[in-house]
Amino acid sequence: MTDSKSIFTTFPKPEELLKWYQDQPKTETPDINGHIHTPHSFSAFSEVEQPFVLAKSEGVSVLGINDFYTTDGYNEFAEMAEKHKVFPLFNIEFMALQKDLQEAGIRVNDPSNPGRTYFSGKGLRQPAQMSEASANKIKDLQEESNRQTYQMVEKLNAFFTEKEIDIQFDAEELQSRLAKNLFRERHISQAIRIAVFEKEETDLGRAKLFNVIFQGKPVKSAIDDLAGLENEIRGNLLKSGGAAFVPEDPKAFLSLEEVQEIIIDAGGIPCYPVLLDFGDENYTDYEGDSEKLLAELKSKNVFSIELIPARNKFNILKDFVKFFNNKGFVITFGSEHNTPKLDPIKLSVGGGFELDDELKQINYEGTAVIAAHQYLVSNGQEGYLLNGIAKTDEKATFIELGKAVIAKFLEK
């Protein structure tokens, strides 16, 4: 909750905005990245401004913040958007649990954990505003997540003591130094990598210490590949079977229905993040059949999806996106940047292929719907949802208004 004002409250009224937009010269379809994480959860970026600087250098016109369990970065994200003239989308991400699918062994969009469901909200209010009940649920999720991470630090310290490795951590200090409110296992991986680098000055010394920490397993990454090293640390120590692994408590997850309620309460549009093919054209049980997935999402009143194109083969992505676009879904793309690796902001498909014109246009139209929704809700009007249901029959109207909103914000 904040006294800050929405960046959309000074915009003209819809009819004025549309009239202004009709008189503007038509421009090329913009490059858009609608899903990035910031240091408010875990990110490849060291500060919130960094992706905006990179976006300007790469010609990306729209960025969407999409942190786990938090809206804390919204106002700074808005400030950076205005400073750099990059249009902002205000999103959020959750890990929900569908217990019936967990019991049935059905993988949703996490290939390793049946029932676990990543789920996003698009176009929330900025400044963040929601009911006390929703805010408390998010606070409880953060506290439960941090409790698990603090326990990991305890187990890690015990492991280091047992193996006579002269490294110890204070969880509170790590959180203060490396994280914001949300302290995640990737922060622990980062802390271990930093500690090893401080303890050993040579590549050989560092490799040997990692070898001890990994209990005899050799390091696969180059010593100067910081992202690769941190991923190896996470896999060897903090994941299932690792010395510092702590299983998640079921209360660390809300049901999918609860997550959707929070998103709608916070002014957002429920959105299902699609994993699609994740190597050798594999799919989860939930996503293997597009018709079945369509029916599942519609039954849950979900009419928006997002994808991370770099994960997917071009032809698979294209066919899937066209199918859902023809069904009236709002579709957006992003990069996540939820690992230590600093990839480009400009999106590409798996194998480094660029998005083609049709995919870029679909991404633009989905983004425009979210932009129009943000603008309307910020000005006290009804957005893309009516009683929680998407106005799919009005999608074209929202696209046109959203294009006008984006253009007005980017106006020099």
N, C-alpha and C positions, 0 to 999 in steps of 0.2 A: 504494500500500500504506500502511496507516495503523493506528494503535493504537486509533482511535475505535471505538465500538460501534455496531451497527446500531440504528436507532430502533425496530425491531420485536422486539428480543430480550426486552423486558419485557412483551410482550403475553401474555394468557392462551393456553392450548392451544386448538386448533381447536374441540373439542367444547364447551369452556367459553365460548368466544367466540360460537359459534353460539347456544348457549342464552341467553346474555346478550342477543344481538341480537333473538331472538324476542320478548323481553319489552319491547323498546323501541317507543315510539310510531312509527308509520310517518310518514315525512316526504316532502316533494316531491322529485322527481328533481333532483339538484343540477346546477348549471352547472359544467362541467369544461373545462379547457384542457390537453390532454395533450402539447403540443409547443410549448415556447418555448426560445429560445436565450438565453444569458446572456453577460456580458462575457468568459467563458472561451473563446468562439469569436468571434462578433460579434453585437451585439444592439442593439435600440433602448433597452435599459435601461443606466443608468450604473453600477448595482451590483446584486448578486444580490437584495438585499432589496426593491428597487423593485417587481418584479411581484407580490410578496406583499402589499405595501401596496395596490396597485391592485386585486388580486384581492379583498381584504376590502371595499374600497369599492364594488366592482361585484357583490358577492355570489357570487363564484366560489369553490368549495370545494376544487378539486383543480387542482394545477399539475404539469406534467411537464417537467423539464429535458431538453434534447435537443441538446446541443452537438456540433459536429463534432469528431471524432477525440480527444475528451478526456472523462475522468470527473473532472477536477480540481475541478469545482464541486460535487460531490455532498455533501460534508460540510457546507459552508456552506449549501447548499440545504436539507439536513436540519435544520440549526439554525434557519433562517428559517421553515421549515414548522412546527416545534414552537413557535416564538415567536408566530407569527401564526395558529396553528390552521388551516392549509391543508394538506390531504393531499398528500404528494409522490410523484411517479413518477420513477424514475431510469432515464433513457434515453440513447441515444447515436446519432449519425448519421455515416454514411460516404458517400463517393463511390466506388463500385466501377466496374469496367470489364468488360463482357462483350464480349470481343474478337471472338467470332463474330458478334455482332449489329452491332458497329462495322464489321466488314468487309462485312457485308451491307447497311449503311446504314440499319439499323432503329433508330429513336428509341424509347427506353424511357420514362423519366419526366423527361428533359431534352429540351425541344423543339428545341434547337440542336445537340446533340452526340450522334450515333448511338452506341449501345452504353454510354454513360455512364449509370450507375444509382445514384440516391440510394437509400440503404437504412438503415433504423433498427433499433436493438435496444431492446426494451421491458423494463422491470423488472429491470435489472441489479442485482447485489449492491451494497449500501451498508453499510459502506464498500466502495469498489471493490476487487475481488479477482479476479485472473486469473492464468494461467500466465505465466512469464517470457517464453515465446515470443510470446504474444499482446501482452504489454506492450511488447516490443521492436518488434513490427510497428506498433503505434500510435505509438511514439516515432519510428520511421523515417518514418511518414506525416507527423507534425508537422514533422520536420526538413526533409523534402522540400518540404512546403508553404511553410515559412518561407524556404527557399533560393530558391524561385521569387519570393516577395514581395520579398526583399532585392534580387534582380536587377531587379525592377520599379523599385525606388527608384533603383538605379544608372542605368537608362535614363531615368528621369524627370529626374534631375539633369542628365544630358547634354542632354536636350531643352530644359530651362530655360536652360542655358548657351548652347545654339545660338540660341535665340530671344531671348536677352538679357533673360530674366525673372529678377529678383533674388530667387529662392527656391531654397534647397538644403536637403536633408534628410540626416540621419544615421539609417540604418535601425535601428540598435541603440537609439538614443535614442527613435525613434518607437515601437518595440515596447515599450520600458520605460514610456513615457508613456501610450500609448493601448490597449495590448493586455495579455494575460496570456502564457501560453506560446505560444499560437497567434496568429500575426501574419498577417492576411488583407488582401486588396486593398481591402476596405471601410475598413480602418484608414488606408490610404494616401489614399483619397478624403476621409476625414474630416480628415486632416492638411493636405491641399491647401486644403480649404475654410477651415480655421482660419487658415492662412497668408495666404490672400487677404483674409480679414476683418481680420487684424492689420495688413496692409500698406496697405489702403485703408479709410478710415473712412466714406465715403459710399456709398449704394446705387449711384450712378452710377459712382463709381470702381471699385467691386467688379465691376459689370457689364462695364465696359470691360476690366478685367484678365482676367475669365473669357473675354471675347471673344478676347483675344490668346492665352490658354492653349488655347482651342478652335480656334485657327488660323482665325479669321474667322467661325466659326459663332456666331450669337447665343445668349444664354442663354434657355432656354424657361421655367425656373422663376422664381417671384418670389424676390427676393433674401432675403426672410425665410423662405423655404421651405427649411430646412436639409437636410431629407431629399431633397427634389427636386434640390437643387444637387449633393449628394454622389452621387446616382444618375447625374446628367449627367456629372460628373467621371469616374466609373467607366466609363460608356459611351464617352466621348470619348477617354480616355487609356489605360485599363487593359484594355479588351476587345480582341478581334481587330481589327486595323487601327489601333489606337491607338498613339501614340508610345512608350508605356511597356509595351506588351503583351509578355509573355513566355509562350510556349506551355508547357503542362504536359508534363513528362516522363512517358512511360508508367509509369515506376517510382513515380510519385506515386499510382498506383491499385493497389489489390488486386483480385483477382478476386472475384466475388460469393460464390463458395464459401469463400474465405478470410475474407471479412467475416462470413459466417454462422458460421464456426467460432469467430471471436473473440467474437461476441455470445453464443453458447452457452457458451463457456468462461468468460465473465464473468458467467454466471448469467442471461442475458437471453433474450427471445423474439424471433426474427427477424421483422421487420415490413417490408412493402413500402409505401412512401409513394406514393400514387396522385396523379398530376397531374390526370387527368380532362380536362374541357374547359378550354381555356386561351384563350378568345376566339373568338367567332363559331362556337361549338360545334365547334371543332377538337379533334382527339385525336392523340396520338402513334400510330405504327404498332403499338406493343406493347399499347396500351390501348383501341384502337378497337372491339374486339369483346370483350364481357364474358366470354363462354363461353371464348374462346381465352385470355384473361388468366387466368381461373380455372384452366384446364388447365395453363398455364405455372407458376403459383404452386404449385399442388399437386405438380407434378413436381419442384419444388425444395424441397418440404417447408416451404412458407411458408403459414401459416394465419392470419396477422394482417395487416391493412392499416390505414393511417391516411390521412386527408384533411385538407386545409386548406380548409374550406367557403367562406371569403371569395373563393376563386378561381373558384368554380363557380356555375352557374345552379341555382336551387332544384330544379326538376323533374328535371334531369339527376343532381344529387347524390342526390336521394331515390330515384330508380329504381335507381341503381347500388348504393347502400348497402343497400337492401332485398334486392337480388339476392344480394349477398355475405353478408348476415346470414342469409338463408335457407339458405345453403350452410355455415353453422356457423363463419364466420370471426369472429375477434376484431377489432372495428372501433373506432377511436378518432379523435378530431378535435383539431386544434390551430390555432394562429395563426402559428407560427414566430417572428414578431418578429425576423427575421434581416435587417432593413434599418434605416436610421436613423429610419423613421417610427414614431411611438409611437401605435399603434392601441389600441383598447380590449382588455382581457384577455378579456372576455366575447365568446364567438364569435357570428358572424353569417354568413349565406350571402351570396354575391355580390349586390350591389344593396342590401345593408344589411338583408335580411330575417332575422328571428330563426329559430333552429332550432325546428322544431315538436316536439310532445311525443314523437312516435315516434323522431325523430332523437336527441333528448336521451336517451331511454331506451336506445337502442342504444349511444350513446357511454358512458353510465353502466355498462352491462353489460360492454362491452369494458374499460373502466377497472377494473371490479371484478375481472375475471380477472387483470389485471396486478397489482393490489393484493394479491390472494390469493397469486399467484406470488411476489412480493417477500417477503411475510410468511413463507411456507413455506421458501423458499430461505435466508432470513436465519436461520432457526431450524434449519438443517441437514436439512430435509426436502425431498422431491422436489416440484418445482413443476409448472407446466403442461406441461412437456416430459418425455418419456420417451425416452432415447437420441436426443434432438434432434427428436423428432416430437411435435407438439401432441396433447394428449389431448382431441380435439374431442368425444368421446362423454361427457366429464366436464365439459363447459363449464358446464352449469347449476349443478353443485356448486361450481365455482370462483366463479361469479357470486355465489352466496349467501354464501360465505365472504368474498369480497372486499368485499361490501357491509358485512359485519360489521366487517372490518378498518378500512375507511374511517370507519364510524360511531364505532368505539372511539377512533380517533385524534382525531376531531373532537369527542369528548365534552367538554363544558365542565366 
